[in-house]
Structure formats: structure tokens, C-alpha cells
Amino acid sequence: MNSVKGKVGVLLVNLGTPDSPSVSNVRSYLSQFLNDPRVIDIPWLGRKLLVNCIIVPFRAPKSAKIYKELWTDQGSPLIFHSEKVRDLLSDSLGDDYGVHLAMRYKNPSIPSVLEEMKKLNYKKIIVLPMFPQYASASTGSALQEVMDVVRKWWVIPEMKFISQYYEHPKFIDAIVDRASKYKLADYDHILFSYHGLPVRQVDKVYNTGVCEGHDCESTITEENQYCYKATCFATTRLIAEKLGISESDYTVCFQSRLDKNWLEPFSDKVVEEWGKKGAKKLLVFSPAFTADCLETVIEIGDEYQEIFEEHGGEKVQLVESLNDHPLWVECLKELVLE
């Protein structure tokens, strides 16, 4: 115990994944995920009925088939990429830091990993969700779960929470480097596809209760600095500027929606429209996802490819997520050391 005296604990948090692609494990994962009031932010009873009686029973078998397509010999890409980042960050930070990894949903769980960290008597704990742009349904949920656990401890060490880093130079440079293997001029159009959110969730960021009218597509202000829509557009502008992509050559769009009242334009519809326009090749960035997962590998890589071909297109090329890119690890290191 004395060997860790004074050390700083770092808790990386990613979204999570089922323990396996079996229907029962997918059902358990979806139930925990979708019952989170920050994910589906409607009254308790309505959420319980919607999730447990409608969404999970019908969606679990279908999702299990998709997870089987995603699964590798190493398991879930989101897990093994995140574990690799944890290990690389630990090596980079050295002996004065202890780096841990938890998942907001399923395993390794936030409570179990924090229990391990509690036993190590860290002087300070830095909580670093692996979501570059703040959203209540991702970063907010992870930070709340950590606080719900730690507030019950008798001794609470110094805590630091990192809410977002969408504009961090190393984060942007890592994405730019990921794109370097692709010749941008070969593509008819470029998409920056972010995970979608219900419009009401970005509305809640503002004192006025409405996101519209805050110029989120073109600027960051004190009012919209924690608006997911605004930070997604800001990330895109920084990447486009580095790569020399003109505004007319790209579209910011949002994927994985549950209903029509989500942020627009919808990524699948943008893919369809460009196919109908006669485009043959699309390049798609996914800057909200730092590790490849169902939404990147399957939704963009497979499902959008099918949609594009159905409407006359030929190739949807996914720019891989950061995964264990050295600049991504450097970005996390700088965030910890700051």
C-alpha cells in the first residue's frame, strides 16, 4: 500500500458493450443503457414501459445478430481498443499515475473499478470520459455515475472531472492523421457523422430552453460551449481547416436516431441523397467515436454502404476511429497532466 502513496488515479470511461453477442447479454446491456434517465429523458413510468415492454424485447434479438457481425476473436472492438489505450497511457504517464478503465454500461463497471481505486488510496482521481464532445447522455451520465459512487465514500480524495476536449489540438491532429491514407480528391463528398441526440436534449443546455438561434453551426460562445450540436460543428471546422476541405465539400450529419425529433440532417438520408445525385464515392468521418464500435464498423461501414449502393453509389469509405493512435494517447496524457 505504501508504494502507491500520493499517486494519482486516472479513470478512463467509455460507453460499454454487451459481455457477448448472445441475445441474453445484449438484452441486459440494452436494458441498462436505455433505462438511464439521461439517455431516454422522459418520465420514469413512460421510460420503463417504452424500454422494457417495447424497445428491448423487440430490439435485442436483432441487435444480437449485428453484434455477432461486429465481434472478433479479441471480443468487442470498443473494449479491446479502450484497453490498449489504457495500457499505452499508463506506460506514457509512468509510475506516478495509476490508469484504470471502466464502462458506463456493463463491464468493467464504474462501481467495481472505483472500488479497486478506493483500495489504492489515491491522493487524487482524474475522471476522463472518452467522449470528446459533451452530451448529457454520454459524458454527463458517466460523471453522474462516478459521483453517485464516490459520494458514499467516507474519505473522498481530490477529484477532477474532464467534461470535453472537442478542440484539443492532439485530438484533431490524430483524426487528420487517420485521414492521411485517403486521397480526399477521389471522393465526391465528405460526411462528418456524429451520434444523434433528441433535439430536446440540446435544448436543455440553454436557459431559454431552445437551441435554435444560437448560431451553433458556425461559432462557439459562452452560451453554447456545452451544446453537443455546437461542439460537433466546431470539431468539424477544425478538421476541415487542417485538411483544406472547403465548406461546400462536406456535410455535418447525425446517425443512430430513434425517432424523427433528433438532430438533423440524418446521416443515412444524406448518404441516400448523394447516391441519388450521382455520387460514386463518399468519405465518412465519425469524430464522436474514439474507438470503433457498432456505430462505425456496422452502421457506417456496412449499412450505409448498402443504402448508397441501392441509390446508385459505389463506395462509402469509413475513416477509422482513433482506437490506439499515438496522438490520441498523447491527447489524453496532456489532458491528465493539465
C-alpha positions in Angstrom: 0.0 0.0 0.0 2.8 2.4 0.8 4.2 2.1 -2.8 1.1 3.9 -4.2 1.1 6.7 -1.5 0.4 10.0 -3.2 -0.2 8.6 -6.6 -2.8 10.0 -8.9 -5.6 7.7 -10.2 -6.9 8.2 -13.7 -10.3 6.7 -14.7 -11.0 6.4 -18.4 -14.7 5.8 -19.1 -16.2 4.6 -22.4 -19.8 3.8 -23.2 -19.7 0.0 -22.9 -20.8 -3.1 -24.8 -22.6 -6.4 -24.2 -20.5 -9.0 -22.5 -21.1 -11.2 -25.5 -23.2 -11.1 -28.7 -25.8 -13.5 -27.1 -29.4 -12.4 -27.0 -29.5 -12.5 -23.2 -26.3 -10.4 -22.8 -27.5 -7.9 -25.5 -30.8 -7.7 -23.7 -29.1 -7.0 -20.4 -26.9 -4.3 -22.0 -29.8 -2.5 -23.8 -31.9 -2.6 -20.6 -29.2 -0.9 -18.5 -28.3 1.6 -21.3 -31.8 2.6 -22.3 -33.2 2.8 -18.8 -30.7 5.5 -18.0 -32.8 8.7 -17.5 -30.0 10.8 -19.2 -30.3 8.6 -22.3 -34.1 8.5 -22.6 -35.1 11.6 -20.7 -38.9 11.1 -20.3 -40.9 10.5 -17.1 -39.9 7.3 -15.2 -43.1 5.2 -15.9 -43.1 6.1 -19.6 -39.4 5.2 -19.9 -39.9 1.8 -18.1 -42.9 0.9 -20.3 -41.2 2.0 -23.6 -37.8 0.4 -22.9 -38.8 -2.8 -21.1 -42.0 -3.6 -22.9 -41.3 -2.4 -26.4 -37.7 -1.5 -27.3 -35.7 -4.2 -25.5 -37.9 -7.2 -26.3 -38.0 -6.5 -30.0 -34.6 -5.0 -30.4 -32.4 -7.4 -28.5 -32.6 -10.4 -31.0 -32.0 -8.1 -34.0 -29.1 -6.3 -32.2 -27.6 -9.6 -31.2 -27.2 -10.6 -34.8 -25.5 -7.3 -35.6 -23.1 -7.7 -32.6 -22.2 -11.1 -33.9 -21.0 -9.5 -37.1 -19.0 -6.9 -35.1 -17.4 -9.4 -32.7 -13.8 -10.5 -33.3 -11.5 -13.2 -31.8 -10.5 -10.5 -29.3 -14.1 -9.7 -28.5 -15.7 -6.3 -28.8 -13.6 -3.7 -30.7 -14.7 -1.0 -28.3 -13.3 -3.0 -25.3 -10.0 -4.1 -26.7 -9.2 -0.7 -28.3 -10.0 1.0 -25.0 -7.9 -1.5 -23.1 -5.0 -0.8 -25.4 -5.3 2.9 -24.9 -5.4 2.4 -21.1 -2.2 0.4 -21.2 -0.4 2.9 -23.5 -1.5 5.9 -21.4 -0.3 4.1 -18.3 3.2 3.5 -19.9 3.3 7.1 -21.1 2.4 8.6 -17.7 4.7 6.5 -15.7 4.8 5.2 -12.1 3.2 8.3 -10.5 -0.1 7.5 -12.1 -2.5 4.5 -12.0 -4.7 4.3 -15.1 -8.0 2.4 -14.9 -10.7 1.7 -17.5 -14.5 1.4 -16.8 -17.6 1.2 -19.0 -20.7 3.2 -18.2 -22.8 0.2 -19.1 -21.9 -3.4 -18.3 -18.3 -4.4 -17.6 -15.9 -3.5 -16.3 -18.4 -1.4 -14.4 -17.8 2.0 -12.9 -18.7 0.9 -9.3 -16.3 -2.2 -9.5 -13.4 -0.2 -10.9 -13.9 2.6 -8.4 -13.8 0.1 -5.6 -10.4 -1.1 -6.9 -9.2 2.5 -7.0 -10.6 3.2 -3.5 -8.4 0.4 -2.1 -5.3 2.1 -3.6 -5.8 5.3 -1.6 -5.1 7.7 -4.4 -4.4 11.2 -3.4 -6.3 12.5 -6.4 -8.6 10.9 -9.0 -9.0 12.3 -12.5 -12.1 11.2 -14.4 -11.7 11.3 -18.1 -14.7 10.1 -20.3 -13.6 9.1 -23.8 -16.3 11.3 -25.4 -14.7 14.5 -27.0 -18.0 16.4 -27.2 -20.1 16.8 -24.1 -23.6 15.3 -24.1 -25.7 14.6 -21.0 -26.4 11.2 -22.4 -22.7 10.2 -22.6 -20.3 12.3 -20.6 -23.0 13.6 -18.2 -24.2 10.1 -17.4 -20.6 8.8 -16.8 -19.8 11.7 -14.5 -23.0 11.3 -12.6 -22.4 7.6 -12.1 -18.9 8.3 -10.7 -20.3 10.9 -8.3 -23.1 8.6 -7.2 -20.5 6.1 -6.1 -17.8 8.4 -4.7 -20.3 10.4 -2.6 -20.8 7.4 -0.4 -17.1 7.0 0.5 -16.0 8.1 3.9 -12.8 9.6 2.5 -13.3 11.5 -0.8 -10.0 12.4 -2.4 -9.4 15.4 -4.6 -11.4 14.8 -7.8 -11.1 16.3 -11.2 -13.7 15.8 -14.0 -12.8 16.5 -17.6 -16.1 17.2 -19.4 -15.0 17.7 -23.0 -12.0 18.3 -25.3 -13.5 18.5 -28.8 -11.0 21.2 -29.8 -7.8 19.7 -28.3 -5.0 20.0 -30.9 -3.8 16.5 -30.5 -7.3 15.1 -30.8 -7.8 17.0 -34.1 -4.3 16.0 -35.3 -5.0 12.4 -34.6 -8.1 12.4 -36.8 -6.3 14.3 -39.5 -3.5 11.7 -39.5 -6.1 8.9 -39.7 -7.4 10.6 -42.9 -3.9 10.8 -44.4 -4.2 7.3 -46.0 -7.2 8.6 -48.1 -6.9 10.9 -51.1 -9.7 13.4 -50.5 -9.9 14.5 -54.1 -11.1 10.9 -55.0 -14.4 11.4 -53.2 -17.5 13.2 -54.4 -18.4 14.4 -50.9 -17.3 14.1 -47.3 -19.5 13.4 -44.3 -18.8 14.1 -40.7 -21.3 11.8 -39.0 -21.9 12.2 -35.2 -24.1 10.2 -32.9 -27.5 11.7 -32.8 -29.4 13.2 -29.9 -33.0 14.1 -29.3 -33.5 17.8 -30.1 -34.9 18.3 -26.6 -31.6 17.2 -25.0 -29.6 20.0 -26.7 -32.5 22.4 -25.9 -31.9 21.8 -22.2 -28.4 23.2 -22.4 -29.9 26.7 -22.7 -31.6 29.0 -20.2 -34.1 29.8 -22.9 -34.9 26.1 -23.4 -34.2 26.3 -27.1 -31.0 25.6 -29.1 -32.2 27.1 -32.3 -31.0 30.7 -32.8 -27.6 30.3 -31.1 -25.5 30.1 -34.3 -24.3 26.6 -33.3 -23.3 25.7 -36.9 -20.7 28.4 -37.1 -19.4 29.6 -33.7 -18.7 28.7 -30.0 -19.9 31.1 -27.4 -20.3 31.1 -23.6 -23.9 30.1 -24.1 -23.4 27.1 -26.4 -20.0 25.9 -25.3 -21.6 22.7 -23.8 -24.1 22.3 -26.6 -23.4 19.0 -28.3 -24.5 20.3 -31.7 -22.2 23.3 -31.5 -19.2 21.3 -30.5 -19.8 18.8 -33.2 -19.7 21.6 -35.8 -16.6 23.1 -34.1 -14.8 19.8 -34.3 -15.7 19.5 -37.9 -14.5 23.0 -38.7 -11.1 22.3 -37.1 -10.6 19.1 -39.0 -11.7 20.6 -42.3 -9.4 23.5 -41.9 -6.4 21.2 -41.2 -7.3 19.1 -44.2 -8.1 22.0 -46.5 -11.7 20.9 -47.1 -14.0 23.7 -48.2 -17.4 24.0 -46.6 -19.2 23.1 -49.8 -17.4 19.8 -49.9 -18.7 18.4 -46.6 -21.8 17.8 -44.6 -22.2 17.5 -40.8 -24.9 14.9 -40.0 -26.2 12.7 -37.2 -26.7 9.0 -37.1 -28.3 6.3 -34.9 -31.6 8.1 -34.3 -34.6 6.5 -32.6 -37.2 8.9 -34.0 -37.7 11.9 -36.2 -37.3 14.5 -33.4 -33.5 14.1 -33.4 -30.7 16.3 -34.6 -30.7 16.7 -38.4 -29.7 16.1 -41.1 -29.8 12.3 -40.6 -26.7 10.6 -41.9 -28.5 7.8 -43.7 -30.6 10.2 -45.6 -27.6 12.3 -46.6 -26.0 9.1 -47.9 -29.2 8.3 -49.8 -29.4 11.8 -51.3 -25.8 11.8 -52.5 -26.4 8.4 -54.2 -29.5 9.9 -56.0 -27.3 12.9 -57.1 -25.0 10.5 -58.9 -22.1 10.5 -56.4 -20.0 7.3 -56.6 -17.6 7.7 -53.6 -18.2 9.1 -50.1 -15.7 9.5 -47.3 -17.2 9.4 -43.8 -15.5 10.7 -40.6 -17.0 9.7 -37.2 -15.4 12.2 -34.7 -17.7 11.5 -31.8 -16.4 7.9 -31.6 -12.9 7.4 -30.3 -13.0 3.6 -30.7 -14.5 1.7 -33.5 -17.8 0.1 -32.5 -21.2 -1.0 -33.8 -22.0 2.6 -35.0 -18.8 2.9 -37.1 -18.0 -0.6 -38.3 -21.5 -1.8 -38.9 -23.8 1.2 -39.2 -21.5 3.3 -41.4 -19.3 0.7 -42.9 -22.0 -1.8 -43.8 -25.5 -0.3 -43.6 -24.6 3.0 -45.2 -22.7 1.1 -47.9 -25.9 -0.8 -48.7 -28.0 2.4 -48.8 -25.5 4.1 -51.1 -25.4 1.1 -53.5 -29.2 1.0 -53.6 -29.3 4.6 -54.8 -26.6 4.3 -57.4 -23.4 4.9 -55.4 -20.4 2.6 -55.2 -18.3 3.1 -52.1 -18.8 4.5 -48.6 -15.3 4.7 -47.0 -15.2 5.0 -43.2 -12.2 6.8 -41.8 -11.3 4.6 -38.9 -11.7 5.8 -35.3 -8.7 6.8 -33.3 -8.5 3.5 -31.5 -4.9 3.3 -30.2 -3.4 6.1 -32.3 -0.3 7.6 -30.7 -1.6 11.2 -31.0 -4.8 10.1 -29.2 -2.8 8.7 -26.4 -0.8 12.0 -26.3 -4.0 14.0 -26.2 -5.2 12.0 -23.1 -1.8 12.4 -21.5 -1.9 16.2 -21.9 -5.5 16.3 -20.5 -4.3 14.4 -17.4 -1.2 16.5 -16.9 -3.0 19.8 -17.4 
